[in-house]
Amino acid sequence: MQKAEIVPHKVLVTGANGQLGRALVSQFSDLYEVVGITRKDADITDKIEISRVISSHRPQYVLHTAAFTNVDRCEIESEKAALVNSIGTENVALACKAVNAKLVYFSTDFVFDGTKSRAYLETDRTNPVNTYGRSKLEGESKCLSSRVDTVIIRIGWIYSENGSNFLKKILAAAKKKVETARATGEKPCLKVVSDQIGTPTWAKDIAAQTKKLIERNVSGIYHIASFPEVLRFEFARVILATMLPDVTIEPCSSSEFETEAKRPLRSSLCCEKLESENLNMMRPWKDSLDEFLKLHGKQLLNEI
Ligand SMILES: NC(=O)c1ccc[n+]([C@@H]2O[C@H](COP(=O)([O-])OP(=O)(O)OC[C@H]3O[C@@H](n4cnc5c(N)ncnc54)[C@H](OP(=O)(O)O)[C@@H]3O)[C@@H](O)[C@H]2O)c1
């Protein structure tokens, strides 16, 4: 008797050139047929185009990472933030509905105002303090009102070897200090904010945890983050102690760095829900960071 051929489920990833998009494409490629789409394939703000592309692939799952992610630019270009993060997400949701695909929408820790005294749960009240956070929260509402089978995954403080993130900015700034110090003979010293606390998480870990959620066919809102929460200052200290130990760091307040967008001081995400449903694969941030720097640290230092 002939064996029936097992056809892998098809996953379509929007924002496939982004930090998380790349990690998802790589993570799902072993057991799924993966289609990664970029802005060149379809601009998510174009309802007809994104619908055409999703319909032509007929995926079972759409992992929607495409977004206007520059938090300060969102403050200046608020119409674009709403167009990409809210309307664009609605377009993706409606396209999913047309082909009966499950939607996974990546949202943000910035839906919270940061005034809580501990890490945020999925059930906590949202109250974004900037345009980016508001536009992503509107994206969440669009997913829920579309009545598509949806998982909303809130994440924050992502780092990866690709794209722009805090880890790479710290390495770049510290490397510059070392070069300047060489010329002046002074000790390299970097100021880092010590009043922002969050849960830095490697994009690769988010991708692996997302795969687990898909396999278990969950719906609703989930927080995915490494633990425990940590000050930006301490996170930067560990990065530099590993990569550029000659650089000393000095704590400072967020008010010393003027930015267009206000940021919540605490945006840590708690994974109690994952834990209670026996789904939690997340690691301590120090373990992930250690592995990440061993794999990518030297190359990043050369490149930046
Ligand atoms: N980074 C973080 O710390 C963080 C924290 C919380 C939540 N998130 C959420 O996680 C998701 C992934 O973040 P990320 O850091 O991977 O973002 P990213 O590196 O900035 O990637 C986002 C991707 O979306 C694409 N994109 C933007 N506008 C588009 C449009 N109109 N049509 C099609 N594609 C478009 C971008 O393409 P171009 O390069 O062509 O612009 C980019 O490749 C986002 O939804 C973000 O809101 C991120």
The ligand as an ORCA input file, in Angstrom:
! r2SCAN-3c Opt
* xyz 0 1
  N      11.613     45.653     18.377
  C      11.024     45.593     19.558
  O      11.662     45.724     20.626
  C       9.537     45.335     19.641
  C       8.923     45.465     20.876
  C       7.578     45.198     20.986
  C       6.849     44.796     19.881
  N       7.427     44.709     18.678
  C       6.593     44.313     17.530
  O       7.142     43.129     16.972
  C       7.001     43.145     15.557
  C       8.345     42.895     14.907
  O       9.266     43.886     15.349
  P      10.724     43.984     14.696
  O      11.610     44.557     15.714
  O      11.047     42.711     14.031
  O      10.442     45.114     13.579
  P      11.365     45.564     12.371
  O      12.712     44.937     12.459
  O      11.247     47.047     12.299
  O      10.611     44.929     11.131
  C       9.359     45.397     10.722
  C       9.215     45.071      9.253
  O       7.931     45.568      8.818
  C       8.093     46.051      7.494
  N       7.071     47.036      7.174
  C       6.923     48.281      7.691
  N       5.903     48.905      7.105
  C       5.385     48.034      6.196
  C       4.307     48.114      5.264
  N       3.565     49.208      5.164
  N       4.062     47.036      4.477
  C       4.825     45.922      4.554
  N       5.865     45.801      5.407
  C       6.134     46.848      6.221
  C       9.467     46.682      7.502
  O       9.912     46.779      6.180
  P      10.867     48.000      5.741
  O      12.227     47.638      6.297
  O      10.764     47.990      4.264
  O      10.303     49.236      6.386
  C      10.279     45.728      8.367
  O      10.920     44.742      7.596
  C       6.364     44.478     15.202
  O       4.991     44.283     14.993
  C       6.597     45.346     16.422
  O       5.579     46.308     16.590
  C       8.768     44.968     18.520
*
